[in-house]
Amino acid sequence: MTPGAYIASEVKTSRYSLKNVINVEKGVYDSKGKVVNFTIKSNEEGKATFYNVKNTYKDLSHNSIAVNT
C-alpha cells in the first residue's frame, strides 16, 4: 500500500451485524465508530478481521443462526 492514513469499515447489510473486530495489525480499532484507523509506513500493510453474526428474524420463515467470519 502507498504510505498514508486509511480507514476501514463495513457496509451494512440486511442479514448480518458486526460483532467485533479482531486481529488488527498496524491499526487501531475505534469501537464507537466501528472503524479501524491505519497509519501505513513504507513497505507495511494493515490487517483487520471484521467478525459478523447472522441476524435472526423470529417472525420470518428463515430463522437459522450462523456465524460468518
Secondary structure, DSSP 8 states (H G I E B T S, - for coil): --SEEEEE-----SSEEEEEEEEEESEEEETTTTEEEEEE-TT---EEEEEEEE---TTSS-----EE-
